Amino acid sequence: KRLKTYLEQDDIRVIMTRETDTGLYSDTDSRKKMADMKKLPVTYPMITSWQWHATLFSILSDDENAKKWIFSNYIQLRCYNIQEIFTGDDMLLADMMPGSSALKQCPYLMFSLLTKEQIQSYCGNIIDFIIKTIDLNGYVYGVFDEAKILCDAEVDYKFPHELFIYGYNRDEEVFYVGDFTFQDHYSYNTVSFSDLERGYEVITEQDDHVFKDDHKGGRGLYVVMKNTEHPIYEVDIELIKQTISEYLNSQDTKDHFRMLRNRFDDTTFGIKVYDKVLAQIEKQLHAEEPDFDIRALHVMYDHKVLMLERIKYLMNHGFLKYNEDTINEYQTVVRNMLTARNLLVRISITGEIESSVRFKTYLDAAKEKEISILFRILAELEDK
């Protein structure tokens, strides 16, 4: 993800546009226009570190029922090393829990997995399938070759990436999409029917990492529908207490999900993620050819943003006593993570590798403060 920045002495401010799409299109002048254009409601997401988070939060961020599930989850952090799918380089993949599986696990989303063969059989082509799905109030999510979408000329490489589709316009022959690729941050844009069709058709089973990550294999798309009309999940204080404890003690939360897939033992959880991320950054920056990968830091920053919103939510709904000092203290955790992330952005622009010594200062300060606050919050929840 590329970020536009400007420098002011030792501080960095990142220029990011927070965008909101107002949702369903309405045109009282023309019934035909309504038939030829439709946008499902989206709101600019609270967190954007990975496409699966940005998609879920685009659909559900403003829903009061869904917030009960959101703030009961996304507490645990984890990380592990993988081979980067585009470059083959060693990458530390950091994420919150739930991760990419959240689109299926969230009770306020109805989720369908359709293979390429099913799509072809039902609708004949991908364009008609997406339009019909949106007409039935279904969002579409899946892997497309965005090199084909971005480049008019033929290119000899692919850029498989998840795309979130929430609307269409027949007159302009475009789909409305959410993605990181088209601007310097997560944004809502349009992709032509023809470009999207090209980007879909060239993806093979090997390219479709979304299906592979589900351990299903094959090739296809996800259909996601909102299911927020009735409250079906309440704030789960027991789960919150358990997961905060696991986070603070770096316990293996994935062990709870052994029935879903076999376990592997190279994952780091909770507070220890700070140390793994710092070690990976130092390794990258001092390599023969420095690599400026901000993704792990951005995940950690989003984790702190969401934790702060959770603390406010629990206070506002009577699960915690309102304490402005606690809010202000946790805001310093958020600021330290933002400063650390922005420092890496600055180094990627200026090449001032020597500035990286400050990472440890920011991460250690955030870690120490967060541990102190969360132990206090856990103790208060345990007393109730």
N, C-alpha and C positions, 0 to 999 in steps of 0.2 A: 504494500500500500504506500503510495507516494503522498507526502504531506507538504503543502506549501508552508514555508516558515519565514519568519523574519527574526533577526537577532537584535536584542537590546541589552548591551553590556553583557552580563553573565546569564541573563534570563532568556528564555525562549518562549515565545507565544506561538501556538499552532493555530493557524487560521482554518477553522472547520465550519462548514455550513450545516446547520441543523435544519433538515428539510421536513416538511409535513405535506402529505397529500390528503386533501380533504375528503376523499372517498368517492362514493357513487356519483357518477356523472348525471347531471340533469339538464334537459333542454326542453322547456315548455313550448318552444316554437315548432318542434318537429318530432313526431313520433318515429319517423324514419331514423333520425339521428340517434335516438335512444336504442334502436335496434342495431345500429351500425357501430355503436361505441359503448363500452362498459368498462368501468373501473371498480374493482372491489375495494373496500375501505382499507387504508394503510395509514400508519402513523410512524414518523421517523423513530427508529428504535432507540431504547435506553442504552443498550450496549451493542457494539458492532464488531467485536474482535474476530468472529468467524461468521461465514455466511449463514450457517444454521441458526446461530443466535440472532443475527440481524433479521432473518426471515420470521422466526417465531415472534420476536418482539415487534416487528412491523405489523403483524396481524393482531397481537394481543396486548400491546403495551398499555392501552387506555382502558382496558376492560377491568372493572372492579372485581368480578368473580375470578378472573384469571390471575389477578395479583395475589390472591390467597395461595395459589399453587406456586407462582413465581417466587414469592418471598419465603416459601417453605423449602425451596430448593436453591440451587446455584450458590451453595456455601463452600463445598469442598473444591480444592484445587488439586490438579494432578499434572504430571509431566513425564515424558519418556522420549527416548531417542528413536527416530525413524529415518528412513532414506527419503529425502525430498523428492516428490513425484516428478517434478519438472527438471531438476538439475542433477539428481542423484547424490547431492551433498548430504552430509550428516546434519540433521535438524532436530532441535529439541522442541517437541510438540507439547505445548502447555494448553490446558483448557480447564473449564469449570465442569462440574457434574450437576445435572446431566449435560452431555456434550451434543454431538450430532444426533443422538438418539432421542433428543427432547421432542422433536417434531412428531415422533410416534408415541412417546410416553405421556405427553401432556394431555390430561383429561379434557381440556377445553379445545382440542383439535381432533377432528376425525381425519384419519390418515389412510390412504390407499396407495398401494404399490402396483404399478401397471407396467408390464413388459412391453418392449418395442413391438413384439408380435401382436399383443392384445390391442395396442393403439392402432396398428395398421388394420387389424381385423374390424375394429369398432368404427373407425372413422376414415380409413383410407389414406390419410396424410396427417402430418403433425399440426399443420395450421388449423384444420377443421377441429381436430381433437382439442387443442387449447381453447379455441373460441367456444366450443360446446361446453367445455369444463367450466370456463368463466361464466357462461350464461347460467350454469347450475350452481353458481356461487362457490366454485372451487378454485383455489390458488394452485399454481403449478410450480414444481421445484425439481431441478435435476441438472445433470451435467451436459454442457454444450461446449463446442470448440469455439472459444471466444476470439481466437486468431482469425477465424473465418468471419466473425461478426465485426471485428475491428478493422480488418484490412480489405480494401477493394481488390487489390492484386492477389493472385494466388501465391501462397507461401508454402514452404516445404516443412513446416513444423506445426504442431498443435498446441493449443493452450486450453486443456480441458478444465472447466471451472463451473461451479454451481451457479445457476441463474434462478431468480425468483420472479415469477410472472404473475401479475395481478390485474391485467386489463388489456383491452385491444381497441383499435380504431380501424374499422374497415375502410373508411374513406381515405385515410392516410396510409393504410396498409402497414401499421406498426403495432407492436405489443408494448405495454408498459411494464417495465422491469425494475428490480432492485439489484444492485451489484456494486462491487468495489472497483471494477476494471475500467469503467468509462470515465471516471473523474478521479480526483485526488483523494477521495474519501467515499464512504458508502453513500450512494445517491440513487434517486429514482430517475430513470431515463427511458428512452424509447429505442426499440430495435425493429428493423423492418421485417416483414414477413419472410422475405427471401433470404435475408442474412441469417435469421433464426433457423430457418429450414436447413440451410447449408451447415450451420453450426451443429445441428442435431444429427443429420444424416451421417456425418463422417466419424462420429464417436463410436468406438468399438467397445466390446465388453471389457477389454483390458484398460481402456481409457476411463471407463465409468467407475471412478473411485467411490461414488456414493453407494452404488449397489455392492461393490466389493467390501466397503467398510461395514455393511450390514451382514457380511458373510453369506450373502445369498447368491452372488454371481449374477451374470446376465446383464441386460441393458434395458433401461426404461426410464420412467418418470414417476414422481410422487404427486398425488393429488391431495391437497390439504384443505379442509373445510372448518370454519369456526363452529364451535359447539358451546356457546357462552350464554344461551338464553336462560338456563336454569343453574343455580349453584349446586355443583356436584362435588366440590372439594373445599373443605374448610382449612383455615390456617392450622398447620400441624406442629404444635409447640414441641411435642415429644421428638419429632423428626429434626426440628431446628436444634434442640438441645443436643441430641445425639451427634448430629453432623458438625456442629461447632466444636464439640469435644474431639471428634475424629480429626477435624482440621487442626486444632491446637496441638494435638498429640501425634500428628502425621500418621494416623492409622489408615489401613488399607480399606477404604470404603468399597472398592470394587469387589471385595470378598462377599458382599451381600448378594451379588448378581451371578454367582457361579452357575446357576441353573440356565443362564442364557448363553454362556460360552466358556470355554476353558480359560483358566487364569494364566497370566504370564507375570514374571516376578521382577521386571525391570522398571516398574512404575514408582515414582516418588509422589507422595501425597502431602497436602497440608502446608504447614509452615516451612517445611524443608524445601518446598519449591523455590522459595527465595534464594537459597544457597545454590540450587541447581541452575537457576536462571543466571545468577551472577557468574558462576563458573563458565557457563556456555558463552556469555557475552565476552568475558575476558579471553576465552579461547578463540572466538571469532575475530575480535579486534586485533589480536596479536598474531594472527595467522600471516603467512607470507603474502597472501592477497586478502586483506580484511573484508569480512562479510557483514553487511549492515542489515540484519534481520530483526525487525522490531516486534515481530508477532507475539513472542512470549511476553514481552513487556506490556504490549497493548492488552493482552488477555488479563494480566495482573492488574493493570489500571482499571479495566472494565469490572473486574472482580471487586475492587474497592469501591467503585461508583455504585455498584449494585448492593454491596454490603451497607453502605451509608444509607441508601434508600430503604433498605430493609429495617435498619435501626429506627429510622424516622417512622416507617409504617407501623412497626410494633409499638412504638410510643404513642402514635396517634390513635391506635385502636385498643389501647389499654393493656397490652401484653407486657409492656415495660413502663415504668414511671418516666414521665417526660423529664429529660435532663439535658439542658442546653450545653452544658460543659462537655458531656459525652459526645454530642453531635459535633461540637467545635473541635474536640480532640481527634475524632475520626476524620474530619475534613483535612487535618494535617497529614494523615496517612494517604488520603487521596492525592493531595498536592505533591507529596514526596514521590509517589508513583508516576504522576504526570510529569514531574520534573525529570525523573530518571528516563522516562520514555522520550521526552523531548530532547534530552541530552544526546541520546543515540541518534536522533534525527539530525541534530546539529553536527555531530561528528561525521555522519554520512555526507553532509554537504561540504564541510570545511576540511575534512581529513585530519582534524586535530586529535589524533589517537591519545595523546597525553591527557586529554580531558577525561578519559574513561576512568581515571582513579577516583573520580567523584561518585561513580555508580555505587560503590560499596557504602559510602556515607548516606546516600539517599535510601538505599534498600535496607540498610541496618536500622535507620531511624524509623522507617515505615514498619518494619518487622517488630521492633521493640514496642512501639506505640500500639500497634494492632493487637499484639498478644495481651498487653495490659488491659485494653478496653474489652476484648472479647471474653477474658476470664471474668471480668466484673459483670458483663451481661449474662454470661452463663450462670454465674452464682445467683443473680437476681431471678432468672427464669427457674432455676432449681428450687428457689424458696417459695415459689407460687404454688 
